[in-house]
Amino acid sequence: MSEFNQNARWRYATKKYDAARKVSDADIATLKDAINLSASSYGLQPYKVIFVENPELRAQLQPASWGQSQIVDASHLVVFANELNLGNEQMDAYFENMVQTRGIALSDVQGYMDFMKNTINAIPEEARNVWTAKQTYIALSNLMNAAAELKIDTTPMEGFDAQQYNQILGLNERNLNAAVVCAIGYRHDDDATQHAPKVRKSESQLFETL
């Protein structure tokens, strides 16, 4: 069995964290790098990734998260916030970054830039916001996989009130929306869930070859 699959079998959605154990700065840097290396549509990364360390903010977020203990007990709380109504400003910034990173002229990618703008700007705003929210889940997956390799526990969470998160974290003013949350840290010895076998479909139920 590959090491990747072994790590995937090891990880689970941790229900109870050891609040006394903190993820090191070095490991946080590794996790941030893994998030940054995530694939995204067009490479645009249409989101902001917010590491909430302030205990007062996290205490405010807990009631907006159905009271779940992971919000305050995990070492770190990561909020993936998708950009709303992504448009020319974000795409211009992307191509400026591309030109500087690759040492090329803007004229070299003008055709691709025009194609991207025409394609994305033609998408209705609501559908565009759904699309950028979906991109956050790819980054979330990279975070979870990298954390499992470091034997750091994770809990992906959709059980929260996005409007309250947006208000508490000041996301509305930044044209951002809390799409998905992930607690990271170390499982508590008392978390019985860690001993439960994974429940998954059989290969015959899940996979199909045409």
C-alpha positions in Angstrom: 0.0 0.0 0.0 1.3 3.4 -0.9 2.3 5.8 1.9 -0.3 8.3 0.6 -3.1 5.7 1.1 -1.7 4.8 4.5 -1.9 8.4 5.5 -5.4 8.6 4.2 -6.4 5.6 6.3 -4.8 7.2 9.3 -6.7 10.5 9.1 -10.3 11.0 10.1 -12.5 14.0 10.8 -11.3 14.6 14.4 -14.0 15.3 16.8 -12.0 16.2 19.9 -8.7 18.0 19.9 -6.0 18.2 22.5 -6.1 21.9 23.2 -2.6 21.8 24.9 -0.8 20.7 21.8 0.1 23.2 19.1 1.2 22.7 15.5 4.8 24.1 15.1 5.5 27.2 13.0 7.6 25.0 10.7 4.7 22.6 10.0 2.3 25.5 9.5 4.7 26.9 6.9 4.7 23.5 5.2 0.9 23.4 5.2 0.7 26.9 3.8 3.0 25.9 1.0 0.9 22.8 0.2 -2.2 25.1 0.0 -0.4 27.5 -2.2 0.7 24.7 -4.6 -2.9 23.5 -5.0 -4.4 23.3 -8.4 -7.1 25.9 -9.3 -9.1 26.7 -12.4 -6.9 28.8 -14.7 -4.4 28.9 -11.8 -6.4 32.0 -10.5 -6.6 30.9 -6.8 -9.8 32.9 -6.4 -9.8 32.7 -2.6 -8.2 33.9 0.5 -7.0 31.4 3.2 -7.3 32.8 6.7 -5.5 31.2 9.7 -7.5 32.3 12.7 -5.3 32.2 15.8 -6.9 34.9 17.9 -8.7 33.1 20.7 -11.2 35.9 21.1 -12.2 35.6 17.5 -12.4 31.9 17.7 -14.7 32.1 20.7 -17.0 34.4 18.7 -16.9 31.9 15.8 -17.9 28.9 17.9 -21.6 29.8 18.3 -21.7 30.4 14.6 -20.4 26.8 14.2 -23.1 25.0 16.0 -21.0 25.1 19.2 -18.5 22.6 17.9 -15.5 22.3 20.2 -13.0 21.9 17.4 -13.4 25.7 16.6 -11.7 26.6 19.9 -9.7 23.5 20.9 -7.8 22.8 17.7 -4.3 24.3 17.3 -5.4 26.4 14.3 -8.6 27.2 12.5 -8.4 27.8 8.8 -11.1 29.6 6.9 -11.2 29.3 3.1 -13.0 32.4 1.7 -13.9 32.5 -2.0 -13.7 35.8 -3.9 -17.1 37.2 -4.9 -17.9 38.5 -8.4 -14.4 37.8 -9.6 -13.6 40.0 -12.6 -11.0 41.9 -14.6 -9.1 43.3 -11.5 -8.3 39.8 -10.2 -7.4 38.5 -13.7 -5.2 41.5 -14.4 -3.3 40.8 -11.1 -2.9 37.2 -12.1 -1.3 38.1 -15.5 0.9 40.7 -13.9 2.2 37.9 -11.6 2.6 35.6 -14.5 4.7 38.1 -16.5 6.9 38.8 -13.5 7.3 35.2 -12.5 8.1 33.9 -16.0 10.0 36.9 -17.3 7.8 37.3 -20.3 6.0 40.2 -22.0 2.3 40.8 -21.5 1.9 40.6 -25.2 3.0 37.0 -25.1 -0.1 36.1 -23.2 -2.5 38.7 -24.5 -4.5 36.1 -26.4 -4.9 33.8 -23.4 -5.8 36.8 -21.2 -8.5 38.0 -23.6 -9.9 34.4 -23.8 -10.0 34.1 -20.0 -11.7 37.4 -19.5 -14.3 36.8 -22.2 -15.0 33.4 -20.7 -15.2 34.3 -17.1 -17.0 37.6 -17.5 -19.7 35.9 -19.5 -20.6 33.7 -16.5 -23.5 35.1 -14.4 -22.4 36.5 -11.0 -24.2 33.8 -9.0 -22.7 31.0 -11.0 -19.3 32.6 -10.8 -19.5 32.8 -7.0 -20.4 29.1 -6.9 -17.4 28.4 -9.1 -14.9 30.2 -6.9 -16.3 28.5 -3.8 -15.7 25.1 -5.4 -12.0 26.1 -6.0 -11.5 26.3 -2.2 -12.3 22.6 -1.8 -9.3 21.7 -4.0 -7.0 23.8 -1.7 -8.7 22.2 1.4 -7.9 18.7 0.0 -4.2 19.6 -0.4 -4.2 20.9 3.2 -5.7 17.7 4.5 -3.4 15.4 2.6 -0.3 17.4 3.6 -1.4 17.4 7.2 -1.9 13.6 7.2 1.7 13.2 5.9 2.9 15.2 8.9 0.5 13.3 11.2 -1.5 16.4 12.0 -5.2 15.9 12.4 -7.8 17.8 10.4 -11.5 18.4 10.5 -13.1 19.8 7.4 -16.3 21.7 8.4 -19.3 22.9 6.5 -21.4 23.2 9.7 -21.2 26.9 10.2 -23.2 30.1 9.4 -21.3 31.7 6.6 -23.0 35.1 7.1 -21.9 35.2 10.7 -18.4 34.2 9.8 -18.3 36.9 7.1 -19.4 39.5 9.7 -17.1 38.4 12.5 -14.0 38.2 10.2 -14.8 41.3 8.2 -15.1 39.4 5.0 -18.1 41.4 3.5 -16.0 44.5 3.2 -13.3 42.5 1.3 -15.7 41.0 -1.2 -15.0 37.5 0.3 -17.3 34.7 1.6 -16.5 31.9 4.0 -16.9 28.8 1.9 -15.4 26.0 4.1 -13.5 25.7 7.3 -10.8 23.3 8.6 -9.6 22.8 12.1 -6.0 21.4 12.4 -4.2 20.1 15.4 -3.7 16.9 17.3 -6.4 14.4 18.4 -7.3 14.0 22.0 -6.7 10.6 23.6 -10.4 10.6 24.6 -11.7 11.0 21.0 -13.3 7.6 20.5 -13.9 8.3 16.8 -10.2 7.6 16.0 -10.7 3.9 16.8 -13.7 3.4 14.5 -13.1 1.7 11.1 -13.7 3.9 8.1 -17.0 3.4 6.4 -16.6 3.5 2.6 -18.4 2.0 -0.4 -17.0 -1.2 -1.9 -15.0 -0.8 -5.1 -17.9 -2.4 -7.1 -20.3 0.2 -5.7 -18.1 3.2 -6.2 -16.2 2.6 -9.5 -17.5 2.0 -13.0 -15.5 1.4 -16.1 -17.1 2.2 -19.5 
